[in-house]
C-alpha cells in the first residue's frame, strides 16, 4: 500500500508524540530510578530503602560511617505523622540525619551498571536486565534539601570540616572502599568556611578536574553562585559526556535549579539556576567540567551516586532529604528513529508524493 504524504506526516506526528512520552530510553533501556515508592523495605522491593538489587541497580542502598558518626535514614510517606515534607509536591522521600559522638562523616550510595550489558554480552547479564553503556552520554539527577534548622545551620555549619558532598565513583561501593572525594569522578560540594582549596563558603561548588593535576585547590572549583540554604529544594542534573573507553578521562555538565515551596527561590540568590553548558553562564564550560581523578575510571564496575555529610563538632547535626534519583541514558535510539522518518518524509516530498 502506497502511503500518501498526509498519511506519512500523520504517522510521523504519532511517532514524535510516542517518543516524547517515552523520554530518553534507548534500545530497550529504561531510566534507573530511586523514588522510594517501596518505603522502608529490606528484602523484596527494588525502589525502597535499603531495597534490593534489580531494574538497573546492582544492589541495595549502602551506608558507611567513618570516625564514629551516628546516622539514621528512613523513608517518609504521606501516612506518617508530621513532619512530612515532600520535595516534589507529594510522594515518598528519604529523610537522612547524621550526628556524631566525635567528629566524622557518613555516606549513603547505590551502584548502577557495569562494564558489560545485555546488548554486549551473551547470554544477557541478569544483574543488568535493561542494558546500559557507561561510556555513552547519560544523566544522573536527584532532588535534595538541607533540613537543618536555620538557627542550627547558622551556628554549626561554620568550619572547614562541615560539608555536604555529592559525588559518583565508577567502582564498587563497599565498606572497604575509600568514599572520599579523591576517588570520585564528578563531584559537587558545599562547605562551612572558605580556605584550603575552597574559594567560598556555603555555596554549591562543582569540581573541575585536570588529568595532569589532581591537586585540590581553588582553581579546580567552579562556583555555581547558588548558595546552600536550608529549606530550599535543589534539583540537580549531572550529564556524563561520552568517552572512548571506560578508562578514558571523563567530563560532565552540571545544572542546578533552586525552588522553595514549588516556586523559584531568589533571596539571597543572584540566580536560581546554574548550568555549566549555558553560554550565558560566566564562566561556562562548553567542553564540560573535568572529573576529580582518573583513578576512578579504572574499576569499570558501575557508577555509584553518593551523598555524604560531615560534622566538625560532636554537637553538630547534618540533615537532608533526598528524592528522585534517576539515571537516564542518552536518547540516541529515539532520535535516530525520528531522523530516519524525517529522511523518508523528505524523500517523499522530493518525489512529489
Secondary structure, DSSP 8 states (H G I E B T S, - for coil): ----HHHHHHHHHHHHHHHHHH-S-BTTB--EEE--TT-EESSS-SSSEE--SBTTBSS--EEEEETTEEEEEEEE-TTS-S----SSSSS-EEEEEEEESSSEEEEEEEEE--S--GGGSSS--TT-TT---TTS-EEEEEEEEE-S-HHHHHHHS-STT-EEEEEE-SS---TTS--SGGG-SSEEEEESS--SS-SSSSEEEEE--BTTB---SGGGEEEEEEE--TT-EEEEEEEE---SSTTS--EEEEEEEEEETTEE--TT-S-SEEETT-TTSSS--TT-EE-S-GGGGG--S-EEEEEEEEESSTT--EEEEEEEEEEEE--HHHHHHHHHHHHHHHHHHHHT-
